[in-house]
Amino acid sequence: MPKSKKVDLKNLEPEEQLKYEIAEELGLLDKVVAEGWKSLSAKETGRIGGLMTKKKKEMKDKARQEDEERESLIEELL
């Protein structure tokens, strides 16, 4: 019988929050909450990890693009 800790989904570190969001998108959140992360198959876990990596890269690229746009705007104003 798996040990399950009660997880406060509203007070998580950003990376943990992302992991739970992706699990929810994939329809795995109920399984994770009820049985824990160890109940997932390797395929399910890999899918979550892959999507986390993809979203982190997208967020990093977006932040870099916003920084470049901000710098360009500052240069135009000066």
N, CA, C and O atoms as a Tinker XYZ file with bonds, in Angstrom:
   312  protein
     1  N      0.843000   -1.186000    0.000000    73     2
     2  CA     0.000000    0.000000    0.000000    64     1     3
     3  C      0.883000    1.242000    0.000000    63     2     4     5
     4  O      1.679000    1.437000    0.919000    81     3
     5  N      0.748000    2.077000   -1.017000    73     3     6
     6  CA     1.636000    3.241000   -1.104000    64     5     7
     7  C      1.351000    4.265000   -0.020000    63     6     8     9
     8  O      0.209000    4.491000    0.380000    81     7
     9  N      2.434000    4.876000    0.439000    73     7    10
    10  CA     2.297000    5.963000    1.393000    64     9    11
    11  C      2.008000    7.221000    0.596000    63    10    12    13
    12  O      2.723000    7.537000   -0.355000    81    11
    13  N      0.973000    7.934000    0.977000    73    11    14
    14  CA     0.673000    9.160000    0.240000    64    13    15
    15  C      0.668000   10.334000    1.197000    63    14    16    17
    16  O      0.029000   10.311000    2.249000    81    15
    17  N      1.398000   11.356000    0.801000    73    15    18
    18  CA     1.420000   12.598000    1.557000    64    17    19
    19  C      0.396000   13.520000    0.939000    63    18    20    21
    20  O      0.194000   13.510000   -0.275000    81    19
    21  N     -0.245000   14.308000    1.757000    73    19    22
    22  CA    -1.154000   15.313000    1.234000    64    21    23
    23  C     -0.308000   16.437000    0.648000    63    22    24    25
    24  O      0.567000   16.979000    1.323000    81    23
    25  N     -0.565000   16.778000   -0.582000    73    23    26
    26  CA     0.200000   17.804000   -1.275000    64    25    27
    27  C     -0.679000   19.029000   -1.462000    63    26    28    29
    28  O     -1.793000   18.936000   -1.978000    81    27
    29  N     -0.173000   20.167000   -1.040000    73    27    30
    30  CA    -0.882000   21.427000   -1.257000    64    29    31
    31  C     -0.494000   21.932000   -2.642000    63    30    32    33
    32  O      0.578000   22.512000   -2.821000    81    31
    33  N     -1.358000   21.714000   -3.608000    73    31    34
    34  CA    -1.053000   22.044000   -4.998000    64    33    35
    35  C     -0.919000   23.538000   -5.243000    63    34    36    37
    36  O     -0.447000   23.951000   -6.303000    81    35
    37  N     -1.327000   24.351000   -4.283000    73    35    38
    38  CA    -1.239000   25.803000   -4.459000    64    37    39
    39  C      0.052000   26.377000   -3.895000    63    38    40    41
    40  O      0.406000   27.513000   -4.210000    81    39
    41  N      0.758000   25.621000   -3.072000    73    39    42
    42  CA     2.000000   26.112000   -2.462000    64    41    43
    43  C      3.167000   25.208000   -2.827000    63    42    44    45
    44  O      3.749000   24.546000   -1.968000    81    43
    45  N      3.498000   25.189000   -4.103000    73    43    46
    46  CA     4.601000   24.370000   -4.598000    64    45    47
    47  C      5.672000   25.257000   -5.200000    63    46    48    49
    48  O      5.409000   26.385000   -5.617000    81    47
    49  N      6.884000   24.727000   -5.238000    73    47    50
    50  CA     7.955000   25.392000   -5.967000    64    49    51
    51  C      7.556000   25.423000   -7.442000    63    50    52    53
    52  O      6.820000   24.548000   -7.897000    81    51
    53  N      8.029000   26.414000   -8.192000    73    51    54
    54  CA     7.619000   26.525000   -9.608000    64    53    55
    55  C      7.839000   25.251000  -10.423000    63    54    56    57
    56  O      6.991000   24.881000  -11.234000    81    55
    57  N      8.965000   24.583000  -10.214000    73    55    58
    58  CA     9.241000   23.371000  -10.986000    64    57    59
    59  C      8.274000   22.245000  -10.614000    63    58    60    61
    60  O      7.805000   21.517000  -11.488000    81    59
    61  N      7.979000   22.104000   -9.326000    73    59    62
    62  CA     7.019000   21.098000   -8.880000    64    61    63
    63  C      5.631000   21.422000   -9.415000    63    62    64    65
    64  O      4.895000   20.528000   -9.833000    81    63
    65  N      5.278000   22.701000   -9.401000    73    63    66
    66  CA     3.982000   23.129000   -9.902000    64    65    67
    67  C      3.848000   22.774000  -11.379000    63    66    68    69
    68  O      2.800000   22.298000  -11.817000    81    67
    69  N      4.906000   23.005000  -12.137000    73    67    70
    70  CA     4.911000   22.669000  -13.555000    64    69    71
    71  C      4.695000   21.169000  -13.751000    63    70    72    73
    72  O      3.945000   20.749000  -14.632000    81    71
    73  N      5.354000   20.378000  -12.928000    73    71    74
    74  CA     5.231000   18.921000  -13.025000    64    73    75
    75  C      3.780000   18.481000  -12.787000    63    74    76    77
    76  O      3.254000   17.641000  -13.518000    81    75
    77  N      3.152000   19.043000  -11.779000    73    75    78
    78  CA     1.760000   18.705000  -11.498000    64    77    79
    79  C      0.827000   19.202000  -12.601000    63    78    80    81
    80  O     -0.137000   18.521000  -12.948000    81    79
    81  N      1.108000   20.389000  -13.156000    73    79    82
    82  CA     0.284000   20.918000  -14.240000    64    81    83
    83  C      0.336000   19.997000  -15.453000    63    82    84    85
    84  O     -0.686000   19.733000  -16.087000    81    83
    85  N      1.523000   19.516000  -15.768000    73    83    86
    86  CA     1.669000   18.621000  -16.919000    64    85    87
    87  C      0.980000   17.292000  -16.641000    63    86    88    89
    88  O      0.327000   16.731000  -17.522000    81    87
    89  N      1.121000   16.793000  -15.433000    73    87    90
    90  CA     0.423000   15.553000  -15.074000    64    89    91
    91  C     -1.086000   15.730000  -15.260000    63    90    92    93
    92  O     -1.773000   14.824000  -15.730000    81    91
    93  N     -1.583000   16.894000  -14.890000    73    91    94
    94  CA    -3.013000   17.170000  -15.060000    64    93    95
    95  C     -3.378000   17.211000  -16.542000    63    94    96    97
    96  O     -4.392000   16.642000  -16.948000    81    95
    97  N     -2.556000   17.883000  -17.349000    73    95    98
    98  CA    -2.805000   17.961000  -18.793000    64    97    99
    99  C     -2.867000   16.575000  -19.423000    63    98   100   101
   100  O     -3.642000   16.338000  -20.350000    81    99
   101  N     -2.047000   15.668000  -18.913000    73    99   102
   102  CA    -1.996000   14.315000  -19.464000    64   101   103
   103  C     -3.038000   13.386000  -18.838000    63   102   104   105
   104  O     -3.117000   12.212000  -19.197000    81   103
   105  N     -3.826000   13.904000  -17.915000    73   103   106
   106  CA    -4.853000   13.087000  -17.268000    64   105   107
   107  C     -4.306000   12.153000  -16.207000    63   106   108   109
   108  O     -4.938000   11.147000  -15.883000    81   107
   109  N     -3.139000   12.470000  -15.659000    73   107   110
   110  CA    -2.492000   11.603000  -14.682000    64   109   111
   111  C     -2.525000   12.153000  -13.264000    63   110   112   113
   112  O     -2.056000   11.486000  -12.342000    81   111
   113  N     -3.056000   13.330000  -13.067000    73   111   114
   114  CA    -3.003000   13.969000  -11.758000    64   113   115
   115  C     -3.729000   13.151000  -10.694000    63   114   116   117
   116  O     -3.212000   12.987000   -9.589000    81   115
   117  N     -4.911000   12.640000  -11.006000    73   115   118
   118  CA    -5.649000   11.849000  -10.017000    64   117   119
   119  C     -4.851000   10.626000   -9.576000    63   118   120   121
   120  O     -4.833000   10.276000   -8.396000    81   119
   121  N     -4.200000    9.989000  -10.525000    73   119   122
   122  CA    -3.386000    8.811000  -10.223000    64   121   123
   123  C     -2.205000    9.184000   -9.329000    63   122   124   125
   124  O     -1.884000    8.466000   -8.382000    81   123
   125  N     -1.562000   10.312000   -9.635000    73   123   126
   126  CA    -0.412000   10.778000   -8.856000    64   125   127
   127  C     -0.830000   11.128000   -7.436000    63   126   128   129
   128  O     -0.155000   10.760000   -6.474000    81   127
   129  N     -1.942000   11.838000   -7.308000    73   127   130
   130  CA    -2.408000   12.248000   -5.983000    64   129   131
   131  C     -2.811000   11.021000   -5.158000    63   130   132   133
   132  O     -2.512000   10.947000   -3.966000    81   131
   133  N     -3.481000   10.075000   -5.785000    73   131   134
   134  CA    -3.959000    8.894000   -5.069000    64   133   135
   135  C     -2.852000    7.895000   -4.742000    63   134   136   137
   136  O     -2.826000    7.332000   -3.648000    81   135
   137  N     -1.926000    7.670000   -5.699000    73   135   138
   138  CA    -0.957000    6.592000   -5.551000    64   137   139
   139  C      0.502000    7.033000   -5.534000    63   138   140   141
   140  O      1.387000    6.221000   -5.265000    81   139
   141  N      0.761000    8.291000   -5.813000    73   139   142
   142  CA     2.134000    8.790000   -5.810000    64   141   143
   143  C      2.791000    8.702000   -7.173000    63   142   144   145
   144  O      2.293000    8.048000   -8.089000    81   143
   145  N      3.933000    9.383000   -7.281000    73   143   146
   146  CA     4.663000    9.424000   -8.556000    64   145   147
   147  C      5.178000    8.053000   -8.960000    63   146   148   149
   148  O      5.320000    7.779000  -10.152000    81   147
   149  N      5.461000    7.184000   -7.994000    73   147   150
   150  CA     6.000000    5.853000   -8.313000    64   149   151
   151  C      4.986000    4.966000   -9.021000    63   150   152   153
   152  O      5.352000    3.933000   -9.582000    81   151
   153  N      3.713000    5.359000   -9.000000    73   151   154
   154  CA     2.691000    4.548000   -9.655000    64   153   155
   155  C      2.680000    4.745000  -11.170000    63   154   156   157
   156  O      2.023000    3.993000  -11.889000    81   155
   157  N      3.403000    5.750000  -11.654000    73   155   158
   158  CA     3.434000    6.015000  -13.093000    64   157   159
   159  C      4.384000    5.064000  -13.801000    63   158   160   161
   160  O      5.380000    4.619000  -13.230000    81   159
   161  N      4.066000    4.764000  -15.037000    73   159   162
   162  CA     4.956000    3.927000  -15.848000    64   161   163
   163  C      6.145000    4.770000  -16.310000    63   162   164   165
   164  O      6.126000    5.997000  -16.214000    81   163
   165  N      7.161000    4.102000  -16.804000    73   163   166
   166  CA     8.330000    4.812000  -17.323000    64   165   167
   167  C      7.930000    5.700000  -18.498000    63   166   168   169
   168  O      8.463000    6.799000  -18.652000    81   167
   169  N      7.014000    5.241000  -19.312000    73   167   170
   170  CA     6.545000    6.022000  -20.460000    64   169   171
   171  C      5.853000    7.297000  -19.988000    63   170   172   173
   172  O      6.092000    8.373000  -20.536000    81   171
   173  N      4.992000    7.180000  -18.970000    73   171   174
   174  CA     4.287000    8.349000  -18.441000    64   173   175
   175  C      5.260000    9.334000  -17.809000    63   174   176   177
   176  O      5.155000   10.542000  -18.020000    81   175
   177  N      6.198000    8.819000  -17.043000    73   175   178
   178  CA     7.191000    9.667000  -16.391000    64   177   179
   179  C      8.061000   10.372000  -17.428000    63   178   180   181
   180  O      8.360000   11.558000  -17.291000    81   179
   181  N      8.455000    9.657000  -18.440000    73   179   182
   182  CA     9.263000   10.241000  -19.507000    64   181   183
   183  C      8.514000   11.318000  -20.255000    63   182   184   185
   184  O      9.096000   12.333000  -20.640000    81   183
   185  N      7.234000   11.106000  -20.463000    73   183   186
   186  CA     6.425000   12.111000  -21.155000    64   185   187
   187  C      6.348000   13.397000  -20.336000    63   186   188   189
   188  O      6.461000   14.496000  -20.877000    81   187
   189  N      6.153000   13.246000  -19.021000    73   187   190
   190  CA     6.112000   14.415000  -18.144000    64   189   191
   191  C      7.450000   15.147000  -18.184000    63   190   192   193
   192  O      7.483000   16.370000  -18.319000    81   191
   193  N      8.545000   14.412000  -18.068000    73   191   194
   194  CA     9.873000   15.018000  -18.101000    64   193   195
   195  C     10.151000   15.726000  -19.419000    63   194   196   197
   196  O     10.719000   16.818000  -19.439000    81   195
   197  N      9.751000   15.103000  -20.511000    73   195   198
   198  CA     9.958000   15.710000  -21.821000    64   197   199
   199  C      9.170000   17.000000  -21.988000    63   198   200   201
   200  O      9.676000   17.984000  -22.528000    81   199
   201  N      7.930000   16.988000  -21.520000    73   199   202
   202  CA     7.107000   18.192000  -21.625000    64   201   203
   203  C      7.606000   19.289000  -20.687000    63   202   204   205
   204  O      7.524000   20.473000  -21.015000    81   203
   205  N      8.122000   18.900000  -19.528000    73   203   206
   206  CA     8.709000   19.899000  -18.618000    64   205   207
   207  C      9.892000   20.579000  -19.288000    63   206   208   209
   208  O     10.017000   21.803000  -19.237000    81   207
   209  N     10.753000   19.801000  -19.911000    73   207   210
   210  CA    11.923000   20.346000  -20.595000    64   209   211
   211  C     11.503000   21.282000  -21.714000    63   210   212   213
   212  O     12.074000   22.360000  -21.878000    81   211
   213  N     10.509000   20.871000  -22.480000    73   211   214
   214  CA    10.014000   21.686000  -23.590000    64   213   215
   215  C      9.455000   23.017000  -23.076000    63   214   216   217
   216  O      9.756000   24.076000  -23.628000    81   215
   217  N      8.641000   22.959000  -22.020000    73   215   218
   218  CA     8.043000   24.188000  -21.498000    64   217   219
   219  C      9.085000   25.103000  -20.873000    63   218   220   221
   220  O      8.995000   26.323000  -21.011000    81   219
   221  N     10.077000   24.531000  -20.183000    73   219   222
   222  CA    11.145000   25.356000  -19.602000    64   221   223
   223  C     11.910000   26.076000  -20.703000    63   222   224   225
   224  O     12.234000   27.257000  -20.569000    81   223
   225  N     12.202000   25.362000  -21.800000    73   223   226
   226  CA    12.919000   25.971000  -22.920000    64   225   227
   227  C     12.090000   27.087000  -23.540000    63   226   228   229
   228  O     12.619000   28.151000  -23.863000    81   227
   229  N     10.791000   26.848000  -23.706000    73   227   230
   230  CA     9.912000   27.875000  -24.269000    64   229   231
   231  C      9.881000   29.107000  -23.374000    63   230   232   233
   232  O      9.912000   30.233000  -23.870000    81   231
   233  N      9.820000   28.904000  -22.061000    73   231   234
   234  CA     9.788000   30.025000  -21.127000    64   233   235
   235  C     11.105000   30.801000  -21.170000    63   234   236   237
   236  O     11.109000   32.031000  -21.115000    81   235
   237  N     12.215000   30.081000  -21.267000    73   235   238
   238  CA    13.526000   30.722000  -21.333000    64   237   239
   239  C     13.656000   31.533000  -22.626000    63   238   240   241
   240  O     14.138000   32.665000  -22.611000    81   239
   241  N     13.225000   30.945000  -23.740000    73   239   242
   242  CA    13.287000   31.643000  -25.029000    64   241   243
   243  C     12.403000   32.886000  -25.023000    63   242   244   245
   244  O     12.789000   33.928000  -25.552000    81   243
   245  N     11.227000   32.777000  -24.428000    73   243   246
   246  CA    10.313000   33.918000  -24.353000    64   245   247
   247  C     10.922000   35.039000  -23.510000    63   246   248   249
   248  O     10.839000   36.210000  -23.882000    81   247
   249  N     11.534000   34.685000  -22.377000    73   247   250
   250  CA    12.158000   35.685000  -21.514000    64   249   251
   251  C     13.313000   36.364000  -22.237000    63   250   252   253
   252  O     13.483000   37.579000  -22.132000    81   251
   253  N     14.111000   35.586000  -22.975000    73   251   254
   254  CA    15.227000   36.153000  -23.726000    64   253   255
   255  C     14.723000   37.104000  -24.810000    63   254   256   257
   256  O     15.297000   38.173000  -25.018000    81   255
   257  N     13.658000   36.716000  -25.493000    73   255   258
   258  CA    13.086000   37.565000  -26.541000    64   257   259
   259  C     12.550000   38.865000  -25.937000    63   258   260   261
   260  O     12.737000   39.938000  -26.511000    81   259
   261  N     11.893000   38.775000  -24.795000    73   259   262
   262  CA    11.377000   39.979000  -24.136000    64   261   263
   263  C     12.519000   40.903000  -23.713000    63   262   264   265
   264  O     12.409000   42.125000  -23.821000    81   263
   265  N     13.618000   40.312000  -23.231000    73   263   266
   266  CA    14.784000   41.112000  -22.851000    64   265   267
   267  C     15.362000   41.831000  -24.064000    63   266   268   269
   268  O     15.708000   43.010000  -23.991000    81   267
   269  N     15.464000   41.114000  -25.176000    73   267   270
   270  CA    16.003000   41.718000  -26.397000    64   269   271
   271  C     15.102000   42.849000  -26.891000    63   270   272   273
   272  O     15.595000   43.888000  -27.331000    81   271
   273  N     13.788000   42.650000  -26.821000    73   271   274
   274  CA    12.850000   43.686000  -27.245000    64   273   275
   275  C     12.948000   44.903000  -26.338000    63   274   276   277
   276  O     12.887000   46.039000  -26.810000    81   275
   277  N     13.098000   44.672000  -25.047000    73   275   278
   278  CA    13.219000   45.765000  -24.084000    64   277   279
   279  C     14.503000   46.555000  -24.336000    63   278   280   281
   280  O     14.492000   47.786000  -24.326000    81   279
   281  N     15.611000   45.838000  -24.562000    73   279   282
   282  CA    16.886000   46.505000  -24.857000    64   281   283
   283  C     16.796000   47.310000  -26.153000    63   282   284   285
   284  O     17.328000   48.417000  -26.237000    81   283
   285  N     16.133000   46.762000  -27.147000    73   283   286
   286  CA    15.973000   47.459000  -28.427000    64   285   287
   287  C     15.152000   48.733000  -28.239000    63   286   288   289
   288  O     15.479000   49.778000  -28.802000    81   287
   289  N     14.096000   48.641000  -27.454000    73   287   290
   290  CA    13.260000   49.809000  -27.186000    64   289   291
   291  C     14.047000   50.881000  -26.433000    63   290   292   293
   292  O     13.913000   52.068000  -26.729000    81   291
   293  N     14.856000   50.476000  -25.477000    73   291   294
   294  CA    15.672000   51.426000  -24.708000    64   293   295
   295  C     16.654000   52.120000  -25.647000    63   294   296   297
   296  O     16.837000   53.334000  -25.560000    81   295
   297  N     17.282000   51.370000  -26.534000    73   295   298
   298  CA    18.234000   51.955000  -27.478000    64   297   299
   299  C     17.538000   52.969000  -28.392000    63   298   300   301
   300  O     18.109000   54.012000  -28.710000    81   299
   301  N     16.315000   52.666000  -28.811000    73   299   302
   302  CA    15.566000   53.585000  -29.664000    64   301   303
   303  C     15.244000   54.886000  -28.927000    63   302   304   305
   304  O     15.269000   55.967000  -29.515000    81   303
   305  N     14.948000   54.769000  -27.655000    73   303   306
   306  CA    14.597000   55.953000  -26.853000    64   305   307
   307  C     15.802000   56.825000  -26.540000    63   306   308   309
   308  O     15.660000   58.026000  -26.310000    81   307
   309  N     16.970000   56.234000  -26.533000    73   307   310
   310  CA    18.195000   57.007000  -26.222000    64   309   311
   311  C     18.766000   57.558000  -27.450000    63   310   312
   312  O     19.792000   58.235000  -27.404000    81   311
